[in-house]
C-alpha cells in the first residue's frame, strides 16, 4: 500500500483528530466508556496503517 504525499498527510490528520476525540471522550465519559474505547480501536487501526507506511 503506497500513499501519496497528500494521502499520507491526510492519514496523519485523521490520527490527530481521532486522538483528540478519544481524549475528549475519555474526559467526558470515562476511559472505559464504549465511545472512548471505539475511538481507541479506530486510532490503533490508523496508527498501524501509519507504521506499515514507515517500514
N, CA, C and O atoms as a Tripos MOL2 file, in Angstrom:
@<TRIPOS>MOLECULE
protein
  220   219    55     0     0
PROTEIN
NO_CHARGES

@<TRIPOS>ATOM
      1 N           0.8410   -1.1690    0.0000 N.3       1 UNK1
      2 CA          0.0000    0.0000    0.0000 C.3       1 UNK1
      3 C           0.8880    1.2360    0.0000 C.2       1 UNK1
      4 O           1.5740    1.4940    0.9890 O.2       1 UNK1
      5 N           0.8930    2.0020   -1.0810 N.am      2 UNK2
      6 CA          1.7000    3.2010   -1.1830 C.3       2 UNK2
      7 C           0.8200    4.4390   -1.0820 C.2       2 UNK2
      8 O          -0.2080    4.5520   -1.7520 O.2       2 UNK2
      9 N           1.2390    5.3420   -0.2500 N.am      3 UNK3
     10 CA          0.4920    6.5800   -0.0650 C.3       3 UNK3
     11 C           1.1810    7.7040   -0.8120 C.2       3 UNK3
     12 O           2.4080    7.8000   -0.8160 O.2       3 UNK3
     13 N           0.3960    8.5420   -1.4380 N.am      4 UNK4
     14 CA          0.9380    9.7660   -1.9930 C.3       4 UNK4
     15 C           1.1640   10.7240   -0.8290 C.2       4 UNK4
     16 O           0.7120   10.4750    0.2880 O.2       4 UNK4
     17 N           1.8600   11.8110   -1.0990 N.am      5 UNK5
     18 CA          2.1310   12.7840   -0.0380 C.3       5 UNK5
     19 C           0.8350   13.3010    0.5840 C.2       5 UNK5
     20 O           0.7390   13.4240    1.8050 O.2       5 UNK5
     21 N          -0.1680   13.6070   -0.2570 N.am      6 UNK6
     22 CA         -1.4340   14.1280    0.2520 C.3       6 UNK6
     23 C          -2.1720   13.1110    1.0990 C.2       6 UNK6
     24 O          -2.7340   13.4600    2.1370 O.2       6 UNK6
     25 N          -2.1770   11.8540    0.6670 N.am      7 UNK7
     26 CA         -2.8570   10.8080    1.4270 C.3       7 UNK7
     27 C          -2.1390   10.5610    2.7490 C.2       7 UNK7
     28 O          -2.7780   10.2820    3.7630 O.2       7 UNK7
     29 N          -0.8110   10.6650    2.7380 N.am      8 UNK8
     30 CA         -0.0370   10.4770    3.9640 C.3       8 UNK8
     31 C          -0.3570   11.5900    4.9640 C.2       8 UNK8
     32 O          -0.5320   11.3310    6.1540 O.2       8 UNK8
     33 N          -0.4330   12.8210    4.4740 N.am      9 UNK9
     34 CA         -0.7890   13.9420    5.3480 C.3       9 UNK9
     35 C          -2.2140   13.7860    5.8720 C.2       9 UNK9
     36 O          -2.5000   14.1200    7.0220 O.2       9 UNK9
     37 N          -3.1080   13.2750    5.0190 N.am     10 UNK10
     38 CA         -4.4840   13.0210    5.4410 C.3      10 UNK10
     39 C          -4.5130   11.9720    6.5580 C.2      10 UNK10
     40 O          -5.2680   12.1120    7.5200 O.2      10 UNK10
     41 N          -3.7110   10.9470    6.4350 N.am     11 UNK11
     42 CA         -3.6440    9.9080    7.4690 C.3      11 UNK11
     43 C          -3.1760   10.5060    8.7910 C.2      11 UNK11
     44 O          -3.7440   10.2050    9.8410 O.2      11 UNK11
     45 N          -2.1500   11.3450    8.7500 N.am     12 UNK12
     46 CA         -1.6610   11.9850    9.9760 C.3      12 UNK12
     47 C          -2.7230   12.9020   10.5840 C.2      12 UNK12
     48 O          -2.8720   12.9590   11.8050 O.2      12 UNK12
     49 N          -3.4580   13.6160    9.7320 N.am     13 UNK13
     50 CA         -4.5250   14.4950   10.2310 C.3      13 UNK13
     51 C          -5.6360   13.6700   10.8740 C.2      13 UNK13
     52 O          -6.1750   14.0570   11.9110 O.2      13 UNK13
     53 N          -5.9820   12.5370   10.2650 N.am     14 UNK14
     54 CA         -7.0110   11.6720   10.8370 C.3      14 UNK14
     55 C          -6.5640   11.1220   12.1870 C.2      14 UNK14
     56 O          -7.3670   11.0240   13.1150 O.2      14 UNK14
     57 N          -5.2740   10.7590   12.3010 N.am     15 UNK15
     58 CA         -4.7350   10.2700   13.5790 C.3      15 UNK15
     59 C          -4.8490   11.3550   14.6410 C.2      15 UNK15
     60 O          -5.3100   11.0910   15.7510 O.2      15 UNK15
     61 N          -4.4350   12.5650   14.3090 N.am     16 UNK16
     62 CA         -4.5080   13.6690   15.2800 C.3      16 UNK16
     63 C          -5.9470   13.9540   15.6870 C.2      16 UNK16
     64 O          -6.2280   14.1630   16.8670 O.2      16 UNK16
     65 N          -6.8550   13.9640   14.7230 N.am     17 UNK17
     66 CA         -8.2560   14.2350   15.0230 C.3      17 UNK17
     67 C          -8.8440   13.1460   15.9220 C.2      17 UNK17
     68 O          -9.5260   13.4420   16.9030 O.2      17 UNK17
     69 N          -8.5770   11.8990   15.5830 N.am     18 UNK18
     70 CA         -9.1050   10.7890   16.3750 C.3      18 UNK18
     71 C          -8.5140   10.7800   17.7830 C.2      18 UNK18
     72 O          -9.2090   10.4670   18.7500 O.2      18 UNK18
     73 N          -7.2410   11.1200   17.8970 N.am     19 UNK19
     74 CA         -6.6130   11.2100   19.2200 C.3      19 UNK19
     75 C          -7.3200   12.2630   20.0660 C.2      19 UNK19
     76 O          -7.5950   12.0440   21.2460 O.2      19 UNK19
     77 N          -7.6100   13.4070   19.4500 N.am     20 UNK20
     78 CA         -8.3200   14.4700   20.1690 C.3      20 UNK20
     79 C          -9.7140   13.9970   20.6130 C.2      20 UNK20
     80 O         -10.1080   14.2020   21.7620 O.2      20 UNK20
     81 N         -10.4490   13.3680   19.6990 N.am     21 UNK21
     82 CA        -11.7890   12.8760   20.0320 C.3      21 UNK21
     83 C         -11.7380   11.8500   21.1610 C.2      21 UNK21
     84 O         -12.6020   11.8440   22.0380 O.2      21 UNK21
     85 N         -10.7300   10.9880   21.1380 N.am     22 UNK22
     86 CA        -10.5990    9.9720   22.1750 C.3      22 UNK22
     87 C         -10.3250   10.6210   23.5370 C.2      22 UNK22
     88 O         -10.8960   10.2150   24.5500 O.2      22 UNK22
     89 N          -9.4620   11.6150   23.5530 N.am     23 UNK23
     90 CA         -9.1430   12.3050   24.8130 C.3      23 UNK23
     91 C         -10.3820   13.0020   25.3730 C.2      23 UNK23
     92 O         -10.6710   12.9080   26.5660 O.2      23 UNK23
     93 N         -11.1040   13.6960   24.5070 N.am     24 UNK24
     94 CA        -12.3190   14.3910   24.9460 C.3      24 UNK24
     95 C         -13.3450   13.3880   25.4730 C.2      24 UNK24
     96 O         -13.9480   13.6060   26.5240 O.2      24 UNK24
     97 N         -13.5410   12.2950   24.7450 N.am     25 UNK25
     98 CA        -14.4920   11.2730   25.1820 C.3      25 UNK25
     99 C         -14.0570   10.6770   26.5180 C.2      25 UNK25
    100 O         -14.8920   10.4290   27.3880 O.2      25 UNK25
    101 N         -12.7660   10.4480   26.6850 N.am     26 UNK26
    102 CA        -12.2570    9.9060   27.9440 C.3      26 UNK26
    103 C         -12.5010   10.8390   29.1060 C.2      26 UNK26
    104 O         -12.8500   10.3990   30.2020 O.2      26 UNK26
    105 N         -12.3190   12.1240   28.8730 N.am     27 UNK27
    106 CA        -12.5520   13.0980   29.9290 C.3      27 UNK27
    107 C         -14.0420   13.2360   30.2500 C.2      27 UNK27
    108 O         -14.4260   13.4130   31.4060 O.2      27 UNK27
    109 N         -14.8650   13.1520   29.2160 N.am     28 UNK28
    110 CA        -16.3010   13.3620   29.4030 C.3      28 UNK28
    111 C         -17.0200   12.1170   29.9040 C.2      28 UNK28
    112 O         -17.8720   12.2080   30.7890 O.2      28 UNK28
    113 N         -16.6870   10.9570   29.3500 N.am     29 UNK29
    114 CA        -17.4400    9.7370   29.6390 C.3      29 UNK29
    115 C         -16.6700    8.6960   30.4440 C.2      29 UNK29
    116 O         -17.2620    7.7350   30.9370 O.2      29 UNK29
    117 N         -15.3640    8.8750   30.5830 N.am     30 UNK30
    118 CA        -14.5360    7.9070   31.2820 C.3      30 UNK30
    119 C         -13.7400    7.0570   30.3070 C.2      30 UNK30
    120 O         -14.1090    6.9020   29.1430 O.2      30 UNK30
    121 N         -12.6500    6.5140   30.8050 N.am     31 UNK31
    122 CA        -11.7350    5.7670   29.9390 C.3      31 UNK31
    123 C         -12.2930    4.4350   29.4700 C.2      31 UNK31
    124 O         -11.8590    3.9140   28.4430 O.2      31 UNK31
    125 N         -13.2410    3.8790   30.1980 N.am     32 UNK32
    126 CA        -13.8040    2.5750   29.8200 C.3      32 UNK32
    127 C         -15.1540    2.6810   29.1240 C.2      32 UNK32
    128 O         -15.8440    1.6770   28.9490 O.2      32 UNK32
    129 N         -15.5320    3.8830   28.7300 N.am     33 UNK33
    130 CA        -16.8230    4.0440   28.0520 C.3      33 UNK33
    131 C         -16.7320    3.4510   26.6390 C.2      33 UNK33
    132 O         -15.6570    3.4320   26.0400 O.2      33 UNK33
    133 N         -17.8460    2.9770   26.1200 N.am     34 UNK34
    134 CA        -17.8460    2.4140   24.7580 C.3      34 UNK34
    135 C         -17.3450    3.4070   23.7060 C.2      34 UNK34
    136 O         -16.6450    3.0230   22.7690 O.2      34 UNK34
    137 N         -17.7010    4.6680   23.8610 N.am     35 UNK35
    138 CA        -17.2750    5.6770   22.8880 C.3      35 UNK35
    139 C         -15.7550    5.8530   22.9090 C.2      35 UNK35
    140 O         -15.1140    5.8820   21.8580 O.2      35 UNK35
    141 N         -15.1860    5.9700   24.1030 N.am     36 UNK36
    142 CA        -13.7390    6.1240   24.2290 C.3      36 UNK36
    143 C         -13.0200    4.9030   23.6700 C.2      36 UNK36
    144 O         -12.0260    5.0360   22.9560 O.2      36 UNK36
    145 N         -13.5140    3.7320   23.9900 N.am     37 UNK37
    146 CA        -12.8840    2.5020   23.5080 C.3      37 UNK37
    147 C         -12.9950    2.3670   21.9920 C.2      37 UNK37
    148 O         -12.0720    1.8720   21.3450 O.2      37 UNK37
    149 N         -14.1080    2.8000   21.4270 N.am     38 UNK38
    150 CA        -14.2770    2.7600   19.9760 C.3      38 UNK38
    151 C         -13.2480    3.6770   19.2990 C.2      38 UNK38
    152 O         -12.6240    3.2970   18.3090 O.2      38 UNK38
    153 N         -13.0810    4.8860   19.8450 N.am     39 UNK39
    154 CA        -12.0620    5.8010   19.3010 C.3      39 UNK39
    155 C         -10.6730    5.1970   19.4350 C.2      39 UNK39
    156 O          -9.8520    5.3180   18.5260 O.2      39 UNK39
    157 N         -10.4070    4.5540   20.5540 N.am     40 UNK40
    158 CA         -9.1070    3.9290   20.7720 C.3      40 UNK40
    159 C          -8.8210    2.8480   19.7360 C.2      40 UNK40
    160 O          -7.7150    2.7670   19.2020 O.2      40 UNK40
    161 N          -9.8220    2.0190   19.4550 N.am     41 UNK41
    162 CA         -9.6520    0.9590   18.4510 C.3      41 UNK41
    163 C          -9.4330    1.5430   17.0580 C.2      41 UNK41
    164 O          -8.5960    1.0550   16.2990 O.2      41 UNK41
    165 N         -10.1860    2.5870   16.7270 N.am     42 UNK42
    166 CA        -10.0100    3.2240   15.4240 C.3      42 UNK42
    167 C          -8.6270    3.8550   15.3240 C.2      42 UNK42
    168 O          -7.9840    3.7930   14.2760 O.2      42 UNK42
    169 N          -8.1770    4.4590   16.4070 N.am     43 UNK43
    170 CA         -6.8510    5.0610   16.4390 C.3      43 UNK43
    171 C          -5.7720    3.9960   16.2740 C.2      43 UNK43
    172 O          -4.7970    4.2110   15.5540 O.2      43 UNK43
    173 N          -5.9350    2.8610   16.9270 N.am     44 UNK44
    174 CA         -4.9870    1.7550   16.7610 C.3      44 UNK44
    175 C          -4.8750    1.3450   15.2960 C.2      44 UNK44
    176 O          -3.7750    1.1130   14.7950 O.2      44 UNK44
    177 N          -6.0100    1.2570   14.6140 N.am     45 UNK45
    178 CA         -6.0060    0.8740   13.2030 C.3      45 UNK45
    179 C          -5.2430    1.8840   12.3500 C.2      45 UNK45
    180 O          -4.4510    1.5040   11.4890 O.2      45 UNK45
    181 N          -5.4840    3.1650   12.5920 N.am     46 UNK46
    182 CA         -4.8000    4.1920   11.8160 C.3      46 UNK46
    183 C          -3.3010    4.2160   12.1060 C.2      46 UNK46
    184 O          -2.4920    4.3910   11.1960 O.2      46 UNK46
    185 N          -2.9370    4.0400   13.3630 N.am     47 UNK47
    186 CA         -1.5120    4.0190   13.7110 C.3      47 UNK47
    187 C          -0.8390    2.8100   13.0760 C.2      47 UNK47
    188 O           0.3110    2.9000   12.6440 O.2      47 UNK47
    189 N          -1.5330    1.6910   13.0140 N.am     48 UNK48
    190 CA         -0.9940    0.5110   12.3440 C.3      48 UNK48
    191 C          -0.7590    0.8100   10.8620 C.2      48 UNK48
    192 O           0.2840    0.4500   10.3150 O.2      48 UNK48
    193 N          -1.7110    1.4580   10.2180 N.am     49 UNK49
    194 CA         -1.5340    1.8460    8.8090 C.3      49 UNK49
    195 C          -0.3200    2.7560    8.6600 C.2      49 UNK49
    196 O           0.4680    2.5930    7.7280 O.2      49 UNK49
    197 N          -0.1650    3.7080    9.5700 N.am     50 UNK50
    198 CA          0.9730    4.6090    9.5450 C.3      50 UNK50
    199 C           2.2850    3.8420    9.6760 C.2      50 UNK50
    200 O           3.2420    4.1100    8.9490 O.2      50 UNK50
    201 N           2.3260    2.9000   10.5930 N.am     51 UNK51
    202 CA          3.5410    2.1130   10.8030 C.3      51 UNK51
    203 C           3.8840    1.2760    9.5740 C.2      51 UNK51
    204 O           5.0590    1.1120    9.2450 O.2      51 UNK51
    205 N           2.8830    0.7530    8.9050 N.am     52 UNK52
    206 CA          3.1330   -0.0140    7.6880 C.3      52 UNK52
    207 C           3.7670    0.8630    6.6020 C.2      52 UNK52
    208 O           4.5800    0.3860    5.8100 O.2      52 UNK52
    209 N           3.4010    2.1120    6.5730 N.am     53 UNK53
    210 CA          3.9370    3.0270    5.5640 C.3      53 UNK53
    211 C           5.3750    3.4530    5.8710 C.2      53 UNK53
    212 O           6.0920    3.8970    4.9740 O.2      53 UNK53
    213 N           5.7900    3.3250    7.1030 N.am     54 UNK54
    214 CA          7.1190    3.7970    7.5100 C.3      54 UNK54
    215 C           8.0940    2.6610    7.7880 C.2      54 UNK54
    216 O           9.0010    2.8030    8.6080 O.2      54 UNK54
    217 N           7.9130    1.5720    7.1270 N.am     55 UNK55
    218 CA          8.8380    0.4440    7.2870 C.3      55 UNK55
    219 C          10.1140    0.6910    6.5420 C.2      55 UNK55
    220 O          11.0130   -0.1500    6.5610 O.2      55 UNK55
@<TRIPOS>BOND
     1     1     2 1
     2     2     3 1
     3     3     4 2
     4     3     5 am
     5     5     6 1
     6     6     7 1
     7     7     8 2
     8     7     9 am
     9     9    10 1
    10    10    11 1
    11    11    12 2
    12    11    13 am
    13    13    14 1
    14    14    15 1
    15    15    16 2
    16    15    17 am
    17    17    18 1
    18    18    19 1
    19    19    20 2
    20    19    21 am
    21    21    22 1
    22    22    23 1
    23    23    24 2
    24    23    25 am
    25    25    26 1
    26    26    27 1
    27    27    28 2
    28    27    29 am
    29    29    30 1
    30    30    31 1
    31    31    32 2
    32    31    33 am
    33    33    34 1
    34    34    35 1
    35    35    36 2
    36    35    37 am
    37    37    38 1
    38    38    39 1
    39    39    40 2
    40    39    41 am
    41    41    42 1
    42    42    43 1
    43    43    44 2
    44    43    45 am
    45    45    46 1
    46    46    47 1
    47    47    48 2
    48    47    49 am
    49    49    50 1
    50    50    51 1
    51    51    52 2
    52    51    53 am
    53    53    54 1
    54    54    55 1
    55    55    56 2
    56    55    57 am
    57    57    58 1
    58    58    59 1
    59    59    60 2
    60    59    61 am
    61    61    62 1
    62    62    63 1
    63    63    64 2
    64    63    65 am
    65    65    66 1
    66    66    67 1
    67    67    68 2
    68    67    69 am
    69    69    70 1
    70    70    71 1
    71    71    72 2
    72    71    73 am
    73    73    74 1
    74    74    75 1
    75    75    76 2
    76    75    77 am
    77    77    78 1
    78    78    79 1
    79    79    80 2
    80    79    81 am
    81    81    82 1
    82    82    83 1
    83    83    84 2
    84    83    85 am
    85    85    86 1
    86    86    87 1
    87    87    88 2
    88    87    89 am
    89    89    90 1
    90    90    91 1
    91    91    92 2
    92    91    93 am
    93    93    94 1
    94    94    95 1
    95    95    96 2
    96    95    97 am
    97    97    98 1
    98    98    99 1
    99    99   100 2
   100    99   101 am
   101   101   102 1
   102   102   103 1
   103   103   104 2
   104   103   105 am
   105   105   106 1
   106   106   107 1
   107   107   108 2
   108   107   109 am
   109   109   110 1
   110   110   111 1
   111   111   112 2
   112   111   113 am
   113   113   114 1
   114   114   115 1
   115   115   116 2
   116   115   117 am
   117   117   118 1
   118   118   119 1
   119   119   120 2
   120   119   121 am
   121   121   122 1
   122   122   123 1
   123   123   124 2
   124   123   125 am
   125   125   126 1
   126   126   127 1
   127   127   128 2
   128   127   129 am
   129   129   130 1
   130   130   131 1
   131   131   132 2
   132   131   133 am
   133   133   134 1
   134   134   135 1
   135   135   136 2
   136   135   137 am
   137   137   138 1
   138   138   139 1
   139   139   140 2
   140   139   141 am
   141   141   142 1
   142   142   143 1
   143   143   144 2
   144   143   145 am
   145   145   146 1
   146   146   147 1
   147   147   148 2
   148   147   149 am
   149   149   150 1
   150   150   151 1
   151   151   152 2
   152   151   153 am
   153   153   154 1
   154   154   155 1
   155   155   156 2
   156   155   157 am
   157   157   158 1
   158   158   159 1
   159   159   160 2
   160   159   161 am
   161   161   162 1
   162   162   163 1
   163   163   164 2
   164   163   165 am
   165   165   166 1
   166   166   167 1
   167   167   168 2
   168   167   169 am
   169   169   170 1
   170   170   171 1
   171   171   172 2
   172   171   173 am
   173   173   174 1
   174   174   175 1
   175   175   176 2
   176   175   177 am
   177   177   178 1
   178   178   179 1
   179   179   180 2
   180   179   181 am
   181   181   182 1
   182   182   183 1
   183   183   184 2
   184   183   185 am
   185   185   186 1
   186   186   187 1
   187   187   188 2
   188   187   189 am
   189   189   190 1
   190   190   191 1
   191   191   192 2
   192   191   193 am
   193   193   194 1
   194   194   195 1
   195   195   196 2
   196   195   197 am
   197   197   198 1
   198   198   199 1
   199   199   200 2
   200   199   201 am
   201   201   202 1
   202   202   203 1
   203   203   204 2
   204   203   205 am
   205   205   206 1
   206   206   207 1
   207   207   208 2
   208   207   209 am
   209   209   210 1
   210   210   211 1
   211   211   212 2
   212   211   213 am
   213   213   214 1
   214   214   215 1
   215   215   216 2
   216   215   217 am
   217   217   218 1
   218   218   219 1
   219   219   220 2
@<TRIPOS>SUBSTRUCTURE
     1 UNK1         2 RESIDUE 1 A UNK
     2 UNK2         6 RESIDUE 1 A UNK
     3 UNK3        10 RESIDUE 1 A UNK
     4 UNK4        14 RESIDUE 1 A UNK
     5 UNK5        18 RESIDUE 1 A UNK
     6 UNK6        22 RESIDUE 1 A UNK
     7 UNK7        26 RESIDUE 1 A UNK
     8 UNK8        30 RESIDUE 1 A UNK
     9 UNK9        34 RESIDUE 1 A UNK
    10 UNK10       38 RESIDUE 1 A UNK
    11 UNK11       42 RESIDUE 1 A UNK
    12 UNK12       46 RESIDUE 1 A UNK
    13 UNK13       50 RESIDUE 1 A UNK
    14 UNK14       54 RESIDUE 1 A UNK
    15 UNK15       58 RESIDUE 1 A UNK
    16 UNK16       62 RESIDUE 1 A UNK
    17 UNK17       66 RESIDUE 1 A UNK
    18 UNK18       70 RESIDUE 1 A UNK
    19 UNK19       74 RESIDUE 1 A UNK
    20 UNK20       78 RESIDUE 1 A UNK
    21 UNK21       82 RESIDUE 1 A UNK
    22 UNK22       86 RESIDUE 1 A UNK
    23 UNK23       90 RESIDUE 1 A UNK
    24 UNK24       94 RESIDUE 1 A UNK
    25 UNK25       98 RESIDUE 1 A UNK
    26 UNK26      102 RESIDUE 1 A UNK
    27 UNK27      106 RESIDUE 1 A UNK
    28 UNK28      110 RESIDUE 1 A UNK
    29 UNK29      114 RESIDUE 1 A UNK
    30 UNK30      118 RESIDUE 1 A UNK
    31 UNK31      122 RESIDUE 1 A UNK
    32 UNK32      126 RESIDUE 1 A UNK
    33 UNK33      130 RESIDUE 1 A UNK
    34 UNK34      134 RESIDUE 1 A UNK
    35 UNK35      138 RESIDUE 1 A UNK
    36 UNK36      142 RESIDUE 1 A UNK
    37 UNK37      146 RESIDUE 1 A UNK
    38 UNK38      150 RESIDUE 1 A UNK
    39 UNK39      154 RESIDUE 1 A UNK
    40 UNK40      158 RESIDUE 1 A UNK
    41 UNK41      162 RESIDUE 1 A UNK
    42 UNK42      166 RESIDUE 1 A UNK
    43 UNK43      170 RESIDUE 1 A UNK
    44 UNK44      174 RESIDUE 1 A UNK
    45 UNK45      178 RESIDUE 1 A UNK
    46 UNK46      182 RESIDUE 1 A UNK
    47 UNK47      186 RESIDUE 1 A UNK
    48 UNK48      190 RESIDUE 1 A UNK
    49 UNK49      194 RESIDUE 1 A UNK
    50 UNK50      198 RESIDUE 1 A UNK
    51 UNK51      202 RESIDUE 1 A UNK
    52 UNK52      206 RESIDUE 1 A UNK
    53 UNK53      210 RESIDUE 1 A UNK
    54 UNK54      214 RESIDUE 1 A UNK
    55 UNK55      218 RESIDUE 1 A UNK
